[in-house]
Amino acid sequence: MNEGGGVAQDVWERKYHLALERMERDEHDFRVTEEGLRRLVLRLAALARGQSEEADRLLDHLGDGLRHASTPDGLDPLLDALTEAITALERQSPLPIDPAHDVPQAAAIVDPIPAQEVDACRVATDALRQVLLKVAMMPALAGRADDLHAVLGQARDPEAIASAAQDLADLVNQERASLRHDMAQLQDLLAEVSGRLGDMTRYLVAETEHVATGDEQGRDLDATVREEMRLLAEQTLGATDLDALQAQVNARLSMIDEHFRAFRDREDERLATYRDRAERMKDRVEELETQATSLQDSLRREHELALTDPLTGLPNRLAYERRMAEIEQDVRDQGVVACVGAFDIDHFKVINDSFGHAAGDAVLRIVGQTLTRELPAPAFVARYGGEEFVVIFAGIAPDEALAAATALCETVAALAFHASQKPVTVTMSGGITRFLANDTAATVFDRADRALYAAKRAGRNRCLLL
Ligand SMILES: Nc1nc2c(ncn2[C@@H]2O[C@H](COP(=O)(O)OP(=O)(O)OP(=O)(O)O)[C@@H](O)[C@H]2O)c(=O)[nH]1
């Protein structure tokens, strides 16, 4: 009996434990679903807020429901409410809320997969970093882009990344506004120049007319004098007494004299006007020449600035990309030998964090100067962005390029840096690769970058060839 009672108790205990486990499993599933739903609602609310009053109301209702629902049964109606909200949005909103598309996403969220989220964050951060590298090429934005780069380095969650993206968008919009302003100024200047050219054209037209008038006046005088001479001849032939003849000749001669004087006065006046206009025109042409020269100078300066990194004075990434396009052609068409090196200061963040951004900037400047001093032309040295430099070794075989790069890293490691009166060692790693005939600028850089990161992994303060 006792034994039987013991067996029965075991059975009930097992059943009880199984039931408990099932309840715990159910509870866990419910929590996962609940969490997934909460995130889905948050995403929906962020996407749809303000799109439709009905959807806003439904989403609010849903948000409240989610806050209070604590049992699976309480959750079920919320699923219906969610479906309703999606349908309302589909009806009212132009947003691409396609259940066939979004529901699997929702399922992905319901599934607890933090690793994928982390990946998504990293992909977003990398994409932003790429944009930042481009922004950093604009001289006016380089400093702000570096700050954002630092912020992005700290960002760990989607909100922080989204806020960095917003800052970046603001930055780019500011630059666009300033470019628009510069463009407007340039257009004003061009309008002024073209106005002055218009003045010149009008002057030339007036001059041509003036000369024509001069010719016409000369022809008039000629005709008048001929007419006077003809009348004089007629009167001379018909004259009967000498006094009358003398009086008539004198009268004709005075007339001719009168015509000549009037003609000369008009000519003098014409010449004075001409001289005056020529003088004014000369001034304008000189003014225009001065403006054109200063415009050319400022365009040249702008061009140089656009290709120069403001911090180190080295060619920037844009200049590097142009040079790479030339080298790519030389390697492909003429079989020129060239290598590319990517260099990166080791643990640069620690320098910034320990001694401040200004000290970091000073290190970048000195390393940049060392690179140009140690690798004179035809090597081409540029700041690629952040604490990364690139070198194009033209006409040099890979082994020689590696030797030069290694010597360079040794020189950098031996530089005497001081911060707060204490010596600070700065080292650099590098990756070298040969520019092959079937390479593009991008593939060769990618290989050099991989060699660089292999050097970092191998312990830093060294160069590797790939
Ligand atoms: N002072 C200064 N810092 C910059 C500039 N551009 C980028 N940085 C900083 O450079 C640091 C780069 O850090 P990481 O990418 O983590 O690399 P690292 O610390 O050098 O580490 P390893 O490359 O792995 O050796 C970040 O802290 C950036 O903020 C700049 O123009 N001036």
Ligand as a Chemical Component Dictionary entry (heavy atoms), coordinates in Angstrom:
data_LIG
# 
_chem_comp.id                   LIG 
_chem_comp.type                 NON-POLYMER 
_chem_comp.pdbx_formal_charge   0 
_chem_comp.three_letter_code    LIG 
# 
loop_
_chem_comp_atom.comp_id 
_chem_comp_atom.atom_id 
_chem_comp_atom.alt_atom_id 
_chem_comp_atom.type_symbol 
_chem_comp_atom.charge 
_chem_comp_atom.model_Cartn_x 
_chem_comp_atom.model_Cartn_y 
_chem_comp_atom.model_Cartn_z 
_chem_comp_atom.pdbx_ordinal 
LIG N1  N1  N 0 43.367 64.405 -32.983 1  
LIG C1  C1  C 0 42.738 63.860 -34.032 2  
LIG N2  N2  N 0 42.155 62.645 -33.908 3  
LIG C2  C2  C 0 41.559 62.096 -34.998 4  
LIG C3  C3  C 0 41.531 62.748 -36.228 5  
LIG N3  N3  N 0 40.876 61.956 -37.105 6  
LIG C4  C4  C 0 40.526 60.837 -36.441 7  
LIG N4  N4  N 0 40.947 60.910 -35.165 8  
LIG C5  C5  C 0 40.798 59.936 -34.085 9  
LIG O1  O1  O 0 41.588 58.799 -34.375 10 
LIG C6  C6  C 0 41.117 57.735 -33.560 11 
LIG C7  C7  C 0 41.196 56.442 -34.344 12 
LIG O2  O2  O 0 40.923 55.429 -33.457 13 
LIG P1  P1  P 0 40.741 53.941 -33.912 14 
LIG O3  O3  O 0 40.119 53.871 -35.271 15 
LIG O4  O4  O 0 40.041 53.249 -32.808 16 
LIG O5  O5  O 0 42.199 53.383 -34.098 17 
LIG P2  P2  P 0 43.464 53.347 -33.145 18 
LIG O6  O6  O 0 43.172 53.859 -31.770 19 
LIG O7  O7  O 0 44.558 54.043 -33.866 20 
LIG O8  O8  O 0 43.751 51.832 -33.016 21 
LIG P3  P3  P 0 44.457 50.896 -34.079 22 
LIG O9  O9  O 0 44.302 51.505 -35.438 23 
LIG O10 O10 O 0 43.714 49.596 -33.964 24 
LIG O11 O11 O 0 45.884 50.785 -33.677 25 
LIG C8  C8  C 0 39.699 58.096 -33.134 26 
LIG O12 O12 O 0 39.726 58.378 -31.754 27 
LIG C9  C9  C 0 39.402 59.370 -33.926 28 
LIG O13 O13 O 0 38.600 60.275 -33.193 29 
LIG C10 C10 C 0 42.123 64.052 -36.318 30 
LIG O14 O14 O 0 42.142 64.712 -37.360 31 
LIG N5  N5  N 0 42.723 64.551 -35.200 32 
# 
loop_
_chem_comp_bond.comp_id 
_chem_comp_bond.atom_id_1 
_chem_comp_bond.atom_id_2 
_chem_comp_bond.value_order 
_chem_comp_bond.pdbx_ordinal 
LIG N1  C1  SING 1  
LIG C1  N2  DOUB 2  
LIG C1  N5  SING 3  
LIG N2  C2  SING 4  
LIG C2  C3  DOUB 5  
LIG C2  N4  SING 6  
LIG C3  N3  SING 7  
LIG C3  C10 SING 8  
LIG N3  C4  DOUB 9  
LIG C4  N4  SING 10 
LIG N4  C5  SING 11 
LIG C5  O1  SING 12 
LIG C5  C9  SING 13 
LIG O1  C6  SING 14 
LIG C6  C7  SING 15 
LIG C6  C8  SING 16 
LIG C7  O2  SING 17 
LIG O2  P1  SING 18 
LIG P1  O3  DOUB 19 
LIG P1  O4  SING 20 
LIG P1  O5  SING 21 
LIG O5  P2  SING 22 
LIG P2  O6  DOUB 23 
LIG P2  O7  SING 24 
LIG P2  O8  SING 25 
LIG O8  P3  SING 26 
LIG P3  O9  DOUB 27 
LIG P3  O10 SING 28 
LIG P3  O11 SING 29 
LIG C8  O12 SING 30 
LIG C8  C9  SING 31 
LIG C9  O13 SING 32 
LIG C10 O14 DOUB 33 
LIG C10 N5  SING 34 
# 
